[in-house]
């Protein structure tokens, strides 16, 4: 079997999509091309320019974009990263994609974990009045304390089994009103899903989420085509909540033990501040600690 026919075909195809997207959004001046670029049909780099900057042949680079290349050396990967002006997170993503193209069996994709242990429920209760909740890798809301649900205005109106933070951000009419920096938040959300799908292109749960959002949200479809895999992290999050007014909270997340793909998110505010008082009100108004059934 030829080298290009073995290994993970899905990963090679995803690598090609990533390279095309990065090339399309890399301006010639970002790559140090300040002269001789001529008339251009698109604002991005040409294939031959990327190949030259990366130190590889045009034919080889074209094959990479078509999902045909294999066995990329570390030097080629670094050359592509430089040519496309990739940031640190994007360089890491490129390396991970390349590793997935190796001619070896793809490890089985774990199913998404929906089970929340009793210890996690106790932690959610102990964190009150700070809003906290648990999501899986497709951003389904699996568990929450009163503030964790109440903070997302309008989400409680959705059936429990349909509560998903990606769908909430993209589809719920109150999400735009709740988040003054909505555009930035959804870019980070889509980038997170993009990165996950790129590394697990055959995962049916991720594919189902993406298909649904591509169909129902023009904003999601536009951001999906940009193929951003690194969201901008913000130390503070601003909310404009219909029940308690403006809030500025600090957010952090952490993985939960051995639970596959589960993360707990927590929002905090300094004690004895207006923001903390607002969290007390949200906590009092919400439902008790709950788990998705």
C-alpha positions as CSV (number, residue, x, y, z in Angstrom):
1,X,0.0,0.0,0.0
2,X,1.3,3.4,-0.9
3,X,2.3,5.7,2.0
4,X,-0.4,8.2,1.1
5,X,-3.1,5.5,1.3
6,X,-2.3,4.4,4.8
7,X,-2.9,6.1,8.1
8,X,-5.8,8.3,9.0
9,X,-7.4,9.6,5.9
10,X,-9.8,11.8,7.9
11,X,-6.9,13.4,9.6
12,X,-5.1,14.1,6.3
13,X,-8.2,15.7,4.9
14,X,-8.6,17.8,8.1
15,X,-5.0,18.9,7.8
16,X,-5.7,20.1,4.2
17,X,-8.7,22.1,5.3
18,X,-6.7,23.7,8.1
19,X,-3.9,24.7,5.7
20,X,-6.3,26.1,3.2
21,X,-8.1,28.2,5.8
22,X,-4.8,29.5,7.2
23,X,-3.4,30.4,3.8
24,X,-6.6,32.2,2.9
25,X,-6.5,34.5,5.9
26,X,-2.7,35.1,5.9
27,X,-1.9,38.5,4.3
28,X,1.2,38.7,2.1
29,X,2.6,41.5,4.4
30,X,2.1,39.2,7.4
31,X,4.4,36.7,5.7
32,X,7.0,39.3,4.9
33,X,6.0,39.6,1.2
34,X,6.2,43.3,0.6
35,X,6.9,43.4,-3.1
36,X,6.3,41.4,-6.3
37,X,2.9,40.0,-5.3
38,X,1.1,41.3,-8.3
39,X,-2.6,41.4,-8.9
40,X,-4.4,39.1,-6.4
41,X,-7.8,37.4,-6.7
42,X,-7.9,36.8,-2.9
43,X,-6.4,38.6,0.1
44,X,-4.5,35.5,1.2
45,X,-1.3,33.8,0.1
46,X,-1.0,31.8,-3.0
47,X,0.0,28.1,-2.8
48,X,3.3,28.7,-4.4
49,X,4.1,31.5,-1.9
50,X,3.4,29.2,1.0
51,X,5.6,26.5,-0.5
52,X,8.5,28.8,-1.1
53,X,8.3,30.3,2.4
54,X,8.1,26.8,3.9
55,X,11.0,25.5,1.8
56,X,9.0,22.7,0.1
57,X,7.9,22.1,-3.5
58,X,4.7,23.6,-4.8
59,X,3.5,20.1,-5.8
60,X,4.1,18.7,-2.4
61,X,2.3,21.6,-0.7
62,X,-0.7,21.3,-3.1
63,X,-0.9,17.6,-2.2
64,X,-1.0,18.5,1.5
65,X,-4.0,20.8,0.9
66,X,-5.7,18.0,-1.0
67,X,-5.3,15.7,1.9
68,X,-2.8,13.5,0.0
69,X,0.5,14.2,1.8
70,X,2.0,12.2,4.6
71,X,5.1,11.8,6.7
72,X,5.7,15.5,7.4
73,X,9.0,16.0,9.2
74,X,9.3,18.4,12.1
75,X,11.2,20.8,9.8
76,X,8.4,20.9,7.3
77,X,5.8,21.5,10.1
78,X,7.9,24.4,11.5
79,X,8.3,25.8,8.0
80,X,4.6,25.7,7.3
81,X,3.9,27.4,10.7
82,X,6.3,30.2,9.9
83,X,5.0,30.6,6.4
84,X,1.4,30.9,7.6
85,X,2.3,33.1,10.6
86,X,0.6,30.7,13.0
87,X,0.3,31.7,16.7
88,X,1.4,29.3,19.4
89,X,-1.9,27.6,19.8
90,X,-2.3,27.2,16.1
91,X,1.2,25.7,15.8
92,X,0.3,23.2,18.5
93,X,-2.9,22.3,16.6
94,X,-0.9,21.9,13.4
95,X,1.5,19.5,15.1
96,X,-1.4,17.5,16.6
97,X,-3.1,17.2,13.1
98,X,0.2,16.0,11.6
99,X,0.6,13.4,14.4
100,X,-2.9,12.1,13.5
101,X,-1.8,11.6,9.9
102,X,0.8,9.0,10.9
103,X,0.4,5.5,9.4
104,X,-0.9,3.8,12.5
105,X,-4.3,2.8,13.7
106,X,-6.4,5.6,15.1
107,X,-7.3,5.0,18.7
108,X,-11.0,4.5,19.4
109,X,-13.0,7.6,20.1
110,X,-14.5,7.5,23.6
111,X,-18.2,8.1,23.8
112,X,-19.3,11.2,25.5
113,X,-19.8,10.9,29.2
114,X,-23.2,11.9,30.6
115,X,-22.8,10.4,34.1
116,X,-22.2,12.9,36.9
117,X,-20.8,11.4,40.2
118,X,-22.2,12.3,43.6
119,X,-18.9,13.9,44.6
120,X,-19.3,16.4,41.7
121,X,-22.8,17.3,42.9
122,X,-21.5,18.0,46.4
123,X,-18.8,20.3,44.9
124,X,-21.5,22.2,42.9
125,X,-23.5,22.7,46.1
126,X,-20.4,23.7,48.1
127,X,-19.5,26.4,45.6
128,X,-22.7,28.4,46.1
129,X,-23.4,31.2,45.6
130,X,-20.8,31.1,42.9
131,X,-22.4,29.9,39.6
132,X,-21.0,26.6,38.5
133,X,-22.0,23.9,36.0
134,X,-20.6,20.9,34.2
135,X,-20.5,20.3,30.5
136,X,-19.3,17.5,28.3
137,X,-17.2,17.9,25.1
138,X,-20.2,18.8,23.0
139,X,-21.1,21.4,25.6
140,X,-24.3,19.7,26.8
141,X,-25.2,21.0,30.3
142,X,-24.9,18.0,32.5
143,X,-25.2,19.5,36.0
144,X,-25.5,22.9,37.6
145,X,-26.1,24.7,40.9
146,X,-28.8,27.4,41.1
147,X,-26.6,30.3,39.9
148,X,-25.0,28.2,37.2
149,X,-28.3,27.8,35.5
150,X,-29.8,31.2,36.4
151,X,-26.8,33.1,35.1
152,X,-27.7,32.0,31.5
153,X,-30.8,34.0,31.2
154,X,-33.6,32.0,29.4
155,X,-31.8,28.7,29.4
156,X,-34.1,27.2,32.0
157,X,-36.9,27.6,29.5
158,X,-35.4,24.9,27.4
159,X,-36.1,21.2,28.2
160,X,-33.4,19.7,30.4
161,X,-32.1,17.3,27.8
162,X,-31.8,20.1,25.2
163,X,-29.7,22.5,27.3
164,X,-26.4,23.0,25.4
165,X,-24.2,26.0,25.8
166,X,-23.1,26.2,22.2
167,X,-26.7,26.1,21.0
168,X,-27.6,28.7,23.7
169,X,-24.9,31.1,22.5
170,X,-25.7,30.7,18.8
171,X,-29.5,30.3,18.9
172,X,-31.1,31.7,22.1
173,X,-32.3,35.3,21.6
174,X,-31.3,36.3,25.1
175,X,-27.7,35.3,24.7
176,X,-26.8,38.4,22.7
177,X,-28.5,40.6,25.3
178,X,-26.8,38.8,28.2
179,X,-23.3,39.0,26.8
180,X,-22.1,42.5,25.7
181,X,-19.0,40.8,24.1
182,X,-21.2,38.2,22.4
183,X,-19.2,38.2,19.2
184,X,-16.0,37.4,21.1
185,X,-17.7,34.7,23.1
186,X,-19.1,32.9,20.1
187,X,-15.7,33.1,18.3
188,X,-14.1,31.3,21.2
189,X,-17.0,28.8,21.3
190,X,-16.7,27.9,17.6
191,X,-12.9,27.8,17.9
192,X,-13.2,25.2,20.7
193,X,-15.5,23.0,18.7
194,X,-13.4,23.4,15.6
195,X,-10.3,22.3,17.4
196,X,-12.1,19.3,18.9
197,X,-13.6,18.2,15.6
198,X,-10.3,18.5,13.8
199,X,-8.7,16.1,16.2
200,X,-11.7,13.7,16.3
201,X,-13.1,14.0,12.7
202,X,-15.0,10.7,13.0
203,X,-16.8,11.5,16.3
204,X,-20.5,11.3,15.7
205,X,-21.6,13.4,18.7
206,X,-19.4,16.3,17.5
207,X,-20.5,15.9,13.9
208,X,-24.2,16.0,15.0
209,X,-23.7,19.3,16.9
210,X,-21.8,20.9,14.0
211,X,-24.4,19.8,11.4
212,X,-27.2,21.2,13.6
213,X,-25.5,24.6,14.1
214,X,-24.5,24.9,10.5
215,X,-28.1,24.4,9.5
216,X,-29.6,26.8,12.1
217,X,-27.1,29.6,12.5
218,X,-25.6,31.7,9.8
219,X,-23.2,33.2,12.4
220,X,-21.9,29.7,13.2
221,X,-21.5,28.8,9.5
222,X,-19.5,31.9,8.9
223,X,-17.1,31.4,11.8
224,X,-16.8,27.7,11.0
225,X,-15.4,28.5,7.5
226,X,-12.7,30.7,9.1
227,X,-11.3,27.6,10.8
228,X,-10.1,29.4,14.0
229,X,-8.9,26.9,16.6
230,X,-7.7,29.3,19.3
231,X,-10.2,31.4,21.2
232,X,-9.1,34.6,23.0
233,X,-9.1,34.1,26.8
234,X,-10.4,37.0,28.9
235,X,-9.7,37.2,32.6
236,X,-13.1,38.9,33.2
237,X,-16.5,38.2,31.7
238,X,-19.2,40.9,31.5
239,X,-22.9,40.0,31.8
240,X,-26.0,42.2,31.4
241,X,-28.5,40.0,33.3
242,X,-32.2,40.9,33.0
243,X,-32.8,40.0,36.7
244,X,-29.8,41.5,38.5
245,X,-28.2,44.0,36.0
246,X,-24.6,44.3,35.0
247,X,-22.1,41.8,36.4
248,X,-18.3,41.4,36.0
249,X,-17.2,38.0,36.9
250,X,-14.0,35.9,36.8
251,X,-14.3,32.6,35.1
252,X,-12.3,29.4,35.2
253,X,-12.7,25.8,34.2
254,X,-11.2,22.5,35.1
255,X,-11.5,18.9,34.0
256,X,-13.3,16.4,36.2
257,X,-11.2,13.4,37.3
258,X,-11.4,10.5,34.9
259,X,-14.8,11.6,33.4
260,X,-14.3,11.6,29.6
261,X,-14.5,15.1,28.3
262,X,-16.3,16.7,31.3
263,X,-15.4,20.1,32.5
264,X,-16.7,22.2,35.4
265,X,-16.9,26.0,34.9
266,X,-17.0,28.4,37.9
267,X,-17.7,32.2,37.9
268,X,-16.6,34.2,40.9
269,X,-16.7,37.7,42.3
270,X,-14.9,39.4,45.3
271,X,-16.7,39.2,48.6
272,X,-18.8,42.2,49.7
273,X,-18.9,43.7,46.2
274,X,-22.0,44.6,44.2
275,X,-21.2,41.7,41.9
276,X,-21.1,39.3,44.8
277,X,-24.5,40.6,46.1
278,X,-25.9,40.0,42.6
279,X,-24.7,36.4,42.7
280,X,-26.4,35.9,46.0
281,X,-29.7,37.0,44.4
282,X,-29.1,34.7,41.4
283,X,-28.4,31.8,43.7
284,X,-31.6,32.5,45.7
285,X,-33.7,32.7,42.6
286,X,-32.4,29.5,40.9
287,X,-33.4,25.8,41.3
288,X,-31.4,23.5,43.6
289,X,-28.3,21.6,42.4
290,X,-29.5,19.5,39.5
291,X,-28.2,16.7,37.3
292,X,-29.3,16.0,33.8
293,X,-31.4,12.8,33.8
